[in-house]
Amino acid sequence: MTPGKNIPVITIDGPTASGKGTITRLLAQRLGWHILDSGALYRLVALAARKHSISLDDAESLQPLAAHLDVEFAVDKDSGEIVTLLEGEDVTQDLRAETCGNDASQVAQIPAVREALLARQRAFREAPGLVADGRDMGTVVFPDAVLKIFLTASTEERARRRYNQLKDKGLGVTMRGLLDEIAERDARDRERAASPLVAAEDAVQLDTSELTIDEVVDRLWSLCQVSLH
């Protein structure tokens, strides 16, 4: 039996800017569980590739890079926020850049990279439980999850959310550019050969276009009460 099989997992999958990260964090806080942000791992592989001048389509070089990624997640004592260290360097802000997200979407298409990160992702499964955020959490990484959620929202709403996030950080972006980037990333995620973005057959699908963050968390909390008891 796989280690930790008796530890419950809730998966939250969906396309870019569907609210997975925020919802995962808030639900995990309410449950008192651990979090896996799988997208951060792919972003870290992309950052490491850029740092070592490795092409984003060089599968032969990216596979060992992903398998031996020197990464550490620490909590800032003052802010309480998670700080991400890559090879000892704080890359927390770099991970949030749109360019990094686009790079991650490219390396995530490579089967050897996904395979290299699989064991690392499953190792996040620790008591009392795990809420895992990504694109193939419920279909590939944790197919035995006790509850699988697939969040979505209209392309326009997701672009608006991302626009507001980036503007708040002082970054210059346009709605037109974000719409194009999101559409491109959606196509790449859905059409890739390795673990394409798709809802698990037993996932609960939820369109968040017209819902507030609190409304989404409350709905998922209700689902948790049924699935965990």
N, C-alpha and C positions, 0 to 999 in steps of 0.2 A: 504493500500500500504506500502511496505517496506520502511523505512526511507532512503532517499538518492537515491531512484530509478531513479531520474532525473539527477543524477551525472554520467557522462560517465566513463566507465571502459574499459581498454584494458588488456586482459589477455595474458600472455606469458608462455606457458607450454612446457614441454619436459623432457627428461631423464637427469640424472646427467651429468655434464660437457658439456652440449650442448651450453653453453654461455648465459643462461637465465639471470643470475644475472647482468652481465656486460651490456647486451643489455637493460635490464629493466631500469637500472640506467641511461644510456645515453639517452634513448628515453624519460624517465620522465624529465630529465634535459632540453631536447629540447622543450618539451611540457609545462614545468613549472608545472608539476603535482606531486602528492604524489606517494610513492612507498610502496608496500607490498612485503616483502620477506617472503613468507609463510614457506619456508624451515627452516628459522631461528627459527620459533616458535616450530617446531618439534625437532630441535636440542636443544632448551632450555628445552623442556620437558625431553629429554634424559639426559641432563646435571643435571637437578634437580633430576631426578630419581637416578642417580649415587651418587649425593651429599647426598641424604637421604636413600641410601642403599635399593632402591626399584628395584625389578627385572623388566627387560624390557618387560616381558610378563605378568606382574601382572596387568591386566586390572582394577581390582577393586580399586587398589591403584593409578594407573596412571590417572584415570578419574578425581578425585578431584584435583590432582596435576596440571593437564592441565587446569582445569576450573578456578583455583585460582592462576595461575602462577604469581609470583611477578617479573615482568620484566619492564624495562624502556629502551627506546632508546633515547640517547642523542647525541648531536653533539659536538665533541671536538673543543674548541675555536681556538686552534693552527693549527691543521691539516685539520679541516673541515670534518673529517671522522666520521662515525656513531659509537658510543660506546654503547655496549650492557651491561646492568647491570642486573644480576640475584640475587635477594634477596640482593641488594645493592653492589654486587661484580662485578667488571669488568671481563666479560667472553668473550670479543671480540675475543681474540686469540684462546681460547678453542673451540669456535664455528667453527673455520676453520679447525680443525684437522680432518683427515680422519676417525679416530675412532668415533668421534662425528657424522659424517655423516652416518656411518654405524649403529650406535645406533639409530639415528633418523629414518632411514629406517625401523628399527624393530618396534619402537613405532607407526610409521605411519600406520602400518598394523591393529592397534586395532581400531575398529569402535567407541568405547566409547571415545577414545582420539580425533579422528577426529571430532566427534560431539561436544565435549567440546570446541574445538578451532574454530568451524564454526562461531559463533556469533562474536568472537574476530576478526577474519579475515575480516568479513563484516563491522566491525566498522571502518576499515581503509578507507572506501569509503567517502571521503570528497572533497568538492569543491576546485579547479576547476575540478579535475578528478583524477583517480588512474590508475597506471600501476601495475598490480599484477603478480608476478612471482611464479610459482609452478608446480604442477603436476596434479591438478584437479581444477584449477582456472576457466577455461572455461566450464567445465562439471558440477561442483557441487557448487562451492562457488559463482561464478558470471555468471550464465548461460545466463543472459541478457546483457552481455558485448557487446559494440558496435563493437569491433574488437577482434577476437580471433586468436592468433598465436600459432602454434605448431612447435618449433624448434627441429631439430635433427642433428646428424652428425654420422659418422661411429664410431664404438667402438674404433678403432685404433686412430682416430683423437681426440676423447674425452680423451683417455688415455694420448695421447701426450700433450694435453693442460693442463691436471691436473698435469702431471709430471713436466712440466715447471713451473707451479704455485708453486708447493711444493718445487721444487729445489731452486727457487728464495727466498723462505722463509727459506732456509737452512735445510730443512727436508730431511732425507734419505729415498728415495723411489726407487722402481724398476719398469720398464715398465711392466714386467711380472706380478708383484703383482697388479699393477693398472688395468691391463686388466682383471684380474680375479675378482677384487673387483667390477669393473664397470659392468661386465657381471652378477655378483651375485645380485647387487643392481637393475639392469634392470629387472631381472627375478622376484625379490621380489616386485618391484613396479607394474609390469604389471599383476602379478598373485594374488595380494592381493584381498580379498573379498570386502573390503571397498574402494570405489573410486579408482579403478585401474588406472594406467597411460594409457591414451588413448586420441587420438585427438578428440575434439568435432566435430560433423558432419559438423558444419559450420565454422570450423577453417581453416585458411590459413596455409598450411604446408610448411616449408622451411628447406631444407638441407643446413647447413652452413659449410659442410666439406671443400669446396673449396673457401669459402668467407672470406674476412677480416671483422673485427668488424665494420669498417666504412661502408662497402658495405651492411652489414646486417641492420644497423641502417638506412641507406639511403632508403633501400627497404621498411622497416616498416614505415618510415616517409611518403613515397609516399602512402602507404595503408591508413595511418591516414588521409591524405588530402581528400581521397575519403570517408572514413567512418564518418568523423566528420563534413563534409560540405554538 
